Amino acid sequence: MKYTLIFSHFFQLFSFAFTHFGLVLCSSSLLHRWGLEGTISW
């Protein structure tokens, strides 16, 4: 029972970190793309 609790907690933490990292990566890539387009248009 204790191991399953630890595993579920670790899985929750990992999924949260993975989604957070994915969002940050996606937003940073979008900002980088917008920045490049802005510099090209200017």
PyMOL commands that set and color helices and strands:
alter all, ss='L'
color gray80, all
select helices_A, chain A and resi 2-41
alter helices_A, ss='H'
color red, helices_A
deselect
rebuild
show_as cartoon
